[in-house]
Every structure is written in structure tokens, then in C-alpha cells.
Amino acid sequence: MSSSKTHLSRRIVLGGLGAAGLSAWAPRAGWAQGRAETLLVVQELGPNSLDMQGVGANQTVNGLAWNCYDRLLSYAAKTLPDGTTSYDRAVLAPELAESWEVAPDGLSCTFKLRKAATFHDGTPVTARDVKWSFDRAVSVGGFPTFQMSAGSLEKPEQFVVVDDHTFRIDYIRKDKMLLFNVAVVVPFIINSELAKKNATAEDPWALAWLKANEAGSGAYKVESWKPGTETVLSRFDNWTCGPLPKIKRVIARDIPSAGTRRAMLERGDADLSSGFAPRDFDQLIKEGKVKVTGVPIPNALWYVALNTAKPPFDNVKLRQAIAWAMPYEQIQSSAFFGRAVPMYGGASEVSRPVWPQPFPYVTDLDKAKALMKEAGFEAGLETTLSLDAGTATVGEPTAILIQENLAKIGIKAAIDKIPGANWRTTLNKKELPMALNRFSGWLDYPEYYFYWNFHGRNSIFNISSYQSKDMDALIETARFTNDAAEYEATVKAFITLCMREVPVVPLNQPIHDVAMQKNVSGYEFWFHREPDYRQFAKG
């Protein structure tokens, strides 16, 4: 990924800018026009890799993949009640595939690729690249392979090159999530010849090379990447999979200090930011200097996970005690400032097959103490409550409130802040006794959320290590039944089981807030929560 001297000089100038901001560019010749075509993003944590299929890739890598790579399909757009544009979970749209057709028997789908599509190095995109990319996604293991399996995309034999511009997926089984899963971040299309040149016998999927190199055909290409400092994307002017973006250049700077990011935004030295504490968003909305859009994240929860596979939280009565001890209202008001949907104080009986929905627990320390006694922990216990340091803006005040309340029922919980770069790797070890976490399911189905978090296949996100044959059977039935009544009954049953077994204690459904300058338009909310730069424009 070589860059011109012009780009290099710009990076040097940019790299020297601190909190004084990016307005230092203003006097440069032609900057007024360049500023209108450049989006300046300030973020808490940038990508730790260029390959979201790699081990330990963090949240912002999803956004890089979304903008720099194409997928066969995407989602159509819709307008939410507040006027925000959002993806439409129920309607697919073309991307690299200009058309697709499901076979009459419902057991395969054939995709026609855009013949003009090229990778960033000018190489034509072919069905062979699509097959290699899908083969990779189902073979590398970990998160990407589990994600593919959520839509019954499991074996390389399913992926067939018909000709240079025709690709077919053969189904293992009919699965309503299959095509929608083709449109999520994971099955992105890689320049396979370039990747294979940089693969080895020990690393046949070029994981090491693609961690530091981008090989996509998307609307943007990586111009430069300085981990922990800055990522610069430039528009790929030969992109043919959609309307050419209006923004020519995206400069995303990593600025851990929320105060600095907010000051830059309010001074006009940055165009867009997210990841502030809810208190900041609450103030930004009230002050009105910039615009804030907030969308409840579908299929998402902030929760405390309890490790059901190891003492002491293998005891269901102890888990129930924790659920009655949580300071729900304090967390909602003091840590989230109301910028979340409460998930406590719900009905004792599940009446609707929807997720998320409030659990029946409220703060009741007497009930919690009684259950502690029944569980055999009347004398109390010591444990650890872990959180991702990258989410500390809300995670730390939430953890402190939980720590204080648990102490009231005899549980001494030390708070353990784990660096964001190590969070997923740590979760995968399944050793944390208690963990404060946020999970959102990309596909907005209750059974999808439960498949990731509570199924016996024990994905990385089943951080409770929860195992239940009853739960597995209910999840599988909901995934594949075509009977509406059976589906509703099954979903209600697995939610009821979760409320009783309490592998996690839900706190709230997060709202994804983004702040931007008033002259920035085109923001679109996506399930992966990262900005889609293809949609943005500046007035």
C-alpha cells in the first residue's frame, strides 16, 4: 500500500496536529474544497488490524471491512420515526452481485456478479475470488466461522464457481437467515490471487499478511494505517457497486480522551465522533451546537455474564441473587443518563417472542440475601468483575455501582479492567467469573442472539459458558421451523429458561449515539454500528 509524496506530506502535517485540531489545514490552497470532500472522524479506539476475520480484531475493524471491501449483498435503507436513515433488516439489496435467484426447490442461490468490478489494484473481481473468500470465512475458525454457521454456511463444498461472473451457494438446509447472513460484514470479498501470493503453508489464508494489508474492491481503500494513531481512507474512484461516494477522503484519528474529542467536535475541528459517555451526549443534545442521532441497537444488551461452568456461579440460586442485587435504576440514571432502554422490572411471564425484553428482576436486597443463604453463601464470597477498558466511559461507573450493591449482600467484587485490544481474546478463554459486556446480534432474530450467547456450541460470546440441552433444542427449533405458532412458543420458552437460569443479568438495551457537525448529512445506522462513509456528504 504505497502512498504518493503528496499523501505522505499530508500525513506528516496531520500527525503533528494535537488537540489544537485539524483546522490548521484551513490556510492551505484549495483546502476549502478539500475540506468539503474530507470527513474528519475522531474516535476512542481505531482498528487493531485490517482483517476483521483475524483473531482478536476489535470493533472498529468491522467498519474498515465494511468500507474497503464489498460483499455479494447488502441491505436496503429505511427511515426511522425520528428521521434517521437505517438499514432495513428485512430487505436485501445488490452490492457486488447485481442480481441473485433462489432455485425453485429453495436449496441453492445463484449470484450474477458485476462484470465491471475490480479490486483496488485493477484486477477484475471474479467468482473465484468470491469462492476463495467464502472458503476462508468458513475455514479460519473462531468468530468468522461461527458467524457463517449462523446462516448454515459451513463447508467450502457449498460454494461453487459457475463461470467468471456467476457464483452459486448450495444449501445444507433451508435457513431463513442464510441470505441475510451473506450481507453481514464477515463474508467480504478478497483479492484472492494477491492474498495467495502472500500466504504460506502454515498460513494458507494469509492471515498475517491481511492483518497489515488491505486487498479489497470496496468504495474506499486504505491510504495509511498507523495503529493507535490514525487511519486514512481514500475513495476508490473505479468503484462500481453503488453510487460513487461524495466524500473523497476519511481521516480517522484515535483520541482516547473523550474530553478532547468533544472539544474538537464543538470547535468544528472534527466532523464526527461517537463513544462518548451518555452524560456527554445528554449535554450535547441540550446545548445543540452539534447534532446527535441515537438509535436503540437491535438485538443488543448491556449485561453482566456469570460463569456458569465454574464455582461459585455454577449455582443458579447465587445467579438469581445477583440478579435481585443489581442497582438497575442507579445504573440507568447515573451511568447511562437515560440513553438506554431499561431491561429490568418486566412481567413475570413471557408473553411475546421478542428480544431483547425486560427480565422480571428489580433491586430487592432482601430477596438477594435470602437466595445467598439458600445457595450456601450466607457468609458472602470474593470474586472479580471484569470489563473492557475500551468501554470504560459507561463500563466503569456501571461496575462501581454494581460493586457497591454486591457488597451489601456480602459479595466482595474486585474490578478488573482489561485492555480493549485483549478483551475478545480474554473472553475466549471462558475464565472470567463475572464480566460486564455488551453484545449486539447482527441479524435481528431472538434465536440468532441465543445461538451466539447461550448455545452449547459455545461461541466466543457465550462468556457464561452456559450449557443446556433444553436450551439448545429450543434454539434449533426456532432457527429452522416454518410453523409460526411453533416459532412463537419456542422463542418464549427459551427466553423463559434464560430468565430462570440467569446465565446473564440484562441491564439495558444500548442506544448508539453519534455526534456530528450540522453540515454533515447521510449518516446511516447499521447493525455493526460503524459509520458507512459511502453515504456521507458535507454541505
Helices and strands as residue ranges (DSSP letters): H 5-15, G 22-25, H 31-36, E 38-43, H 59-68, E 73-79, E 85-94, E 97-102, E 108-113, H 127-139, H 142-149, G 156-158, E 159-163, E 166-170, H 178-182, H 192-197, H 207-212, E 220-226, E 230-235, E 249-254, H 258-267, E 272-274, H 278-287, E 291-296, E 300-306, H 316-325, H 328-330, I 331-335, E 340-342, H 365-375, E 381-388, G 389-391, H 392-407, E 411-418, H 420-428, E 434-440, H 446-454, H 469-480, H 484-501, E 504-516, E 520-521, E 524-525, G 533-535, E 537-538
